């Protein structure tokens, strides 16, 4: 027994900012103070509040230390762990109120959250199967194998209303029942852990923080559809997740929870990990399976659907990480419990990766139906630097931008579609007035052009033509006629592309056209970028009333575009200016602006 | 983009070839192994020149075209050698809206190379990458395995100076 536990976040964000060194310093300092038998250091998964990383929580007090550095560790050990005095200067400021220390669940960031898929992240040691078992791990699998028939398992998942968390939101139980209905000598269960949507990292956090939940759920799926082999397709860019997954699979085999005759019921199931090699299109189910087969990850037409002809031509079920992470809880707590959360057609919770121009970047899990306002303003802590909210982007390169006017729409699959975006995997990037919406649309198009696999023409050629037209807009060379062409090409690509990548690629353009058409028009007609992003349309000017003639700007200008005598107002020659912004950055009097 | 054939001479050794061939021979299932084998080959050689892809095709019993098709499809595979220090700037959405594009451009200017290229002295190579999942630290770049987060354009010089 240990009297205290020090939980250190070992997720990618905190590891990047040095949590590995913090752990080793803790271990060294504890040993130095003879506390290593009394205090245990645990490397956990992600706590979610990545903005404050590296994060350390000390239990039983529940003290939440944020932005900890290795130099701070001796103080925490000596003061807190040896003398019992909490080091308040390092505490997350939200947990301190009138000298009283609040529990994490009382802070704005955690108060409205409800953790189902992330329940074990930041709580258990993901590299130790015993800790997972201690929180009811593998009990759901045992229950399925010994108490339920495969049909009953599928019925529970159907009744829960769980829909796929990877993008399109197809009902999981229905998907399973299709694969179960097809007789075959071999079937497969696959997990999509190729989180390609830039800005989303919930799947990575689940794999890093709670890998056994995914393994257990895949075994349950195997039992439900009659498969004995599973594959987890995970990005090679997630080394920590891959390592923990491999450790977890090894431990599960050792404990007889994977392999032959699980729980003595005669059910066989085993798992292999396949590393993705970096292709966004492999998030599409048929492309992912082609990639597991070792080939170019190109999608194929559906039907036949994977439930009929999937991996190696056999019936296959494919779900994403977050979907699987919900399964064991649904089995243990029942379909009604899960269905009691969320909205009419979207049950349960959803994890969002908050990023961009927001205070509390990180992972949040909220019941479906939570509004954007609650997520951005209350949980996310609003926009930094006193800037104004402009849009939230959801669904990554397949989604769209949601403007402030839809701040109070309850977020679920159907509502997001109705306002021109989509759930996608749950990336939620906040943008402020300094972001140009045409530039953002162009950014996503560049991504899809790059990632288009090239198999079908509407996507391969269409997205490229679309990008060229957007480029004209950002350079001030487009006409209003081009705007109509952009729109009709968008619909053409959507209707005619082979797979989800092409069918959704125009969404960022269409949604920004829908809500921010005036910005497009400003670029085309006024040759002006209202947010001051598109370089070709910018002009730097010096306000003669504010300029003191200090000459600093003319000295930093790399193009020699600024002239003027000492102590007299300077001016910028637009013909020579390369719009690097160095002058504006250096001016001490705020005399230089771009417009 | 940068996945063109390299002009640099191939410097692979017999040991490397033996390591690769014995890895392939030990595989239980060769039918779906092209990606796995190329990942191993890149680990051994650092990149995938034509000579290495021919070894892979030969040992797996598939056509060189099939191997080339796979190696040019996935962004993880590089047909060019990388620099001694590999710089990747994240251009994922969260980093992009926080200005990682400017950081990338600053590196292009400082190093005098484009994305996907290597400096003539072989010291640095530069690439843009898509989301490493450290969005909480945006904007982010990595040099080899070191991650630098919450960056501004002014940090570029001091980071380069460390290598």
Interface residues (C-beta under 8 A of the other chain):
Chain A: X12 X13 X16 X17 X50 X51 X53 X195 X196 X197 X198 X199 X200 X201 X204 X236 X237 X238 X274 X275 X276 X277 X278 X279 X280 X291 X292 X293 X294 X295 X296 X297 X312 X353 X355 X356 X357 X361 X362 X393 X396 X427 X429 X431 X435 X440 X443 X444 X447 X450 X453
Chain B: X1 X31 X32 X33 X34 X35 X36 X38 X39 X66 X69 X70 X73 X74 X75 X76 X77 X91 X92 X93 X94 X96 X97 X98 X129 X130 X131 X132 X133 X134 X135 X136 X137 X138 X140 X147 X149
